[in-house]
């Protein structure tokens, strides 16, 4: 009976304190009963039952430890490709894993980054040089995304898609995304300088678009290949905003993202842009690498700022 109760406790993932307390209390009760029986000349010492209970406790404890380790490995296998190891560790708790595995609408901030003039760059360099260059660039930018606790969604050719707010909830997802974008811009300056020294005449530039809002986040694909991704209008608009950066600013964010950032950054307003798939124009802003909010006059740029 005792072993059965301990088995149920471990199966229910109850605190290990309860099985230990149960075993200790039954041992005390057995010893007390044995002392009382000894007073009426009845010898009873349930040593074998207590020993079996102790062995069962150790066995269940070992099994529970193995199950927890297996769960950690499962989480690492699922998310290690997409998120920083610190986030993977936070996801090891069962309730977080269950929530992360279910596709659901989340409030997120999505970032798209694309290399400017990549086609022209590819035409004038050997394929081996281009691959090596891209790998170094991706490594550098993904490190920045992970430093700001972002989730790497995918590489799309020479573009990067990332988001914040899932699998772990982040109340400051917009702030994290903008900080990451500014960090990516700083990293690009160093990277571009290195590229010019190694490959004279090479110009390396990027555009980054950011949008905040609801998106369906979860695992998408087949049993052979699953990706942890975000889909929805928020994702589409982030991509369109990235397309508006050319000739305007390296980084542009939507008005929604700007409002969510509060006073964390200064912003330069760039006016309203027409984007493909939306009837209404979209107000876009350039984040400035300052902590205090600074109002800047709009440039008056309206109409066709990007894809139409």
C-alpha positions, -999 to +999 in steps of 0.1 A: +000+000+000+028+024+010+047+017-023+015+022-043+009+056-027+045+067-033+042+056-069+011+077-074+029+107-058+058+105-081+036+099-112+017+131-103+051+149-100+043+158-064+070+174-043+095+147-031+089+160+004+056+142+006+068+106-002+097+111+022+074+124+049+050+095+043+078+069+046+091+086+078+057+088+094+049+051+087+083+042+101+076+061+133+041+046+135+055+011+130+081+016+157+055+030+181+032+000+174+061-023+179+069-007+213+033-011+224+031-047+214+064-054+231+047-042+263+023-071+261+051-095+252+043-095+215+074-091+193+068-074+160+094-055+140+084-047+104+120-042+092+114-059+058+084-036+050+103-005+059+133-016+039+111-022+009+096+012+013+130+028+014+141+009-017+109+020-035+115+056-025+150+054-040+138+037-071+110+062-077+134+091-070+158+078-096+130+073-121+117+108-115+152+122-120+155+103-153+121+115-165+131+151-157+164+147-175+146+133-206+122+162-205+151+187-205+167+169-234+134+170-253+131+208-247+167+214-258+162+193-289+130+213-298+142+248-291+180+250-291+180+259-328+156+288-323+164+305-290+192+314-266+203+286-242+191+308-213+156+306-227+159+269-232+168+265-195+137+286-185+115+264-206+125+232-188+096+235-164+067+213-174+040+241-176+063+262-198+069+233-221+032+225-225+024+262-233+053+265-258+043+234-277+008+246-284+002+269-314-016+300-301-020+337-307+006+357-289+015+394-286+050+395-303+074+419-320+087+406-353+120+417-369+130+413-406+165+420-417+177+419-454+210+426-471+209+454-496+222+447-531+229+411-524+222+400-560+248+424-573+273+413-547+268+377-557+274+385-593+309+398-586+322+373-561+329+336-562+302+313-547+326+301-520+333+337-510+296+345-508+288+315-486+317+322-462+306+359-460+270+350-454+278+325-427+300+350-408+272+376-411+245+353-399+266+341-370+272+377-359+236+388-362+221+357-345+245+363-316+230+398-312+194+384-314+202+358-287+219+384-265+185+402-264+166+369-258+150+368-292+138+338-311+153+330-345+125+321-368+143+314-401+168+324-427+151+334-460+180+335-485+200+364-472+173+377-449+167+370-412+134+367-394+132+368-356+106+376-330+102+384-293+073+374-269+074+336-275+080+309-265+084+328-232+062+358-225+081+390-225+063+421-214+090+443-230+092+424-263+091+456-284+120+472-264+140+440-267+135+439-305+145+475-310+176+471-288+185+440-309+180+460-341+203+488-329+228+461-318+227+445-352+233+479-368+264+484-346+277+449-354+272+455-391+294+486-390+323+465-376+315+436-400+313+459-431+347+475-422+363+440-420+347+430-454+361+461-471+396+452-459+393+416-470+373+423-502+381+458-515+352+474-533+325+454-515+296+475-501+276+457-473+244+473-461+211+460-446+176+471-439+156+462-407+118+464-403+100+459-370+063+455-362+044+445-330+011+428-327-007+395-325+006+365-344+000+327-343+032+311-329+040+274-328+055+245-345+047+243-382+058+216-407+057+178-410+067+150-387+101+150-405+108+187-402+093+212-378+100+249-374+090+271-346+076+301-364+051+330-363+025+337-389-001+364-395-005+400-405+020+412-380+047+391-397+037+403-432+038+440-422+072+436-406+085+423-439+068+452-458+084+477-434+118+463-441+111+469-477+105+506-470+140+511-454+158+515-487+170+550-492+153+561-459+169+545-429+187+513-419+160+506-393+123+514-394+096+505-368+058+508-369+039+533-349+026+504-327+062+493-318+071+529-311+043+533-286+051+501-269+087+513-264+075+542-243+105+565-235+132+539-239+145+554-271+144+585-292+127+583-326+129+602-358+096+602-376+096+595-414+060+600-421+034+577-438+042+549-463+021+529-486+027+492-483+015+463-504-016+446-491-028+475-469-053+502-478-042+526-451-007+541-450+017+531-422+035+556-400+072+546-397+099+558-373+136+554-370+149+545-335+179+565-323+205+550-300+196+571-270+178+563-238+158+595-235+129+601-259+136+628-284+109+642-307+121+648-342+102+666-370+087+644-397+105+645-430+072+648-448+079+616-468+046+602-478+032+578-503+052+551-519+080+544-494+085+508-502+067+479-518+034+488-534 
